[in-house]
Amino acid sequence: MSEPQSPRPAKLIISLLMKDKGILSSLAKDLEELFGPFDILSAWLPFEYTSYYEPEMGGPLFRRLVVFKKLIKQSSLADIKLKTNDLETALSSDRNRSVNIDPGYLLLERFVLATGKNFTHRIYIGRKIYADLTLIYQKGGFKTLPWTYPDYSDDTMLAFLEKVRMKYILDLKDFEKND
């Protein structure tokens, strides 16, 4: 029989996809009000892998990842996704989003994104939200899966997530020391 164990806290990462980089400063304030101060901010990453969002948001599009200082409970991901959906709606104009906000979390062994869309590999986590296992960490690096979005397979993205993972290791040590 397996012994149930409490899950480790996770590192909250939010991906922001937008055309107008100028909205970042006001968006950053909103996100910090919801989830606390930032820990790490990625460079702007060009978004070149799909034109899926362009009819709604225009182009070219850019991605920025925001990583938060405070570790979160894994079970809070659905609530976080609903809050970011509300923020997307508040920033929309004529039913078109100005930003796509995708929250997720990083653990030592995986990177997970939240989505409202069901698919074969996604696990329902409550409140009409699913968890998408996006990357796994094995043999010293992140590994993609057959369904990993191409932009999350990019070497620049993987290198950034590796830096976040290193910071997460330090955060876990502090968390466990103070717990």
ChimeraX attribute file (.defattr): number of C-alpha atoms within 10 A of each C-alpha:
attribute: neighborCount
match mode: 1-to-1
recipient: residues
	/A:1	3
	/A:2	4
	/A:3	5
	/A:4	6
	/A:5	6
	/A:6	6
	/A:7	9
	/A:8	15
	/A:9	20
	/A:10	23
	/A:11	28
	/A:12	28
	/A:13	25
	/A:14	23
	/A:15	18
	/A:16	19
	/A:17	24
	/A:18	25
	/A:19	18
	/A:20	15
	/A:21	15
	/A:22	9
	/A:23	13
	/A:24	14
	/A:25	10
	/A:26	9
	/A:27	16
	/A:28	14
	/A:29	12
	/A:30	14
	/A:31	19
	/A:32	12
	/A:33	10
	/A:34	13
	/A:35	16
	/A:36	13
	/A:37	16
	/A:38	16
	/A:39	15
	/A:40	16
	/A:41	15
	/A:42	16
	/A:43	13
	/A:44	13
	/A:45	15
	/A:46	13
	/A:47	18
	/A:48	13
	/A:49	11
	/A:50	10
	/A:51	14
	/A:52	8
	/A:53	16
	/A:54	13
	/A:55	9
	/A:56	13
	/A:57	20
	/A:58	15
	/A:59	15
	/A:60	14
	/A:61	19
	/A:62	17
	/A:63	22
	/A:64	20
	/A:65	22
	/A:66	21
	/A:67	24
	/A:68	20
	/A:69	18
	/A:70	17
	/A:71	19
	/A:72	17
	/A:73	14
	/A:74	19
	/A:75	13
	/A:76	12
	/A:77	25
	/A:78	23
	/A:79	15
	/A:80	20
	/A:81	24
	/A:82	18
	/A:83	17
	/A:84	20
	/A:85	18
	/A:86	13
	/A:87	19
	/A:88	19
	/A:89	16
	/A:90	11
	/A:91	16
	/A:92	15
	/A:93	10
	/A:94	5
	/A:95	9
	/A:96	14
	/A:97	20
	/A:98	20
	/A:99	27
	/A:100	21
	/A:101	22
	/A:102	19
	/A:103	25
	/A:104	26
	/A:105	22
	/A:106	23
	/A:107	20
	/A:108	16
	/A:109	12
	/A:110	16
	/A:111	22
	/A:112	22
	/A:113	22
	/A:114	26
	/A:115	24
	/A:116	16
	/A:117	12
	/A:118	14
	/A:119	13
	/A:120	7
	/A:121	13
	/A:122	18
	/A:123	15
	/A:124	18
	/A:125	17
	/A:126	13
	/A:127	11
	/A:128	13
	/A:129	20
	/A:130	23
	/A:131	23
	/A:132	23
	/A:133	19
	/A:134	23
	/A:135	24
	/A:136	17
	/A:137	16
	/A:138	11
	/A:139	6
	/A:140	7
	/A:141	14
	/A:142	20
	/A:143	16
	/A:144	18
	/A:145	12
	/A:146	8
	/A:147	13
	/A:148	14
	/A:149	14
	/A:150	12
	/A:151	17
	/A:152	15
	/A:153	16
	/A:154	12
	/A:155	10
	/A:156	14
	/A:157	15
	/A:158	18
	/A:159	13
	/A:160	15
	/A:161	21
	/A:162	16
	/A:163	11
	/A:164	21
	/A:165	21
	/A:166	11
	/A:167	15
	/A:168	21
	/A:169	14
	/A:170	10
	/A:171	18
	/A:172	18
	/A:173	11
	/A:174	11
	/A:175	14
	/A:176	10
	/A:177	8
	/A:178	7
	/A:179	6
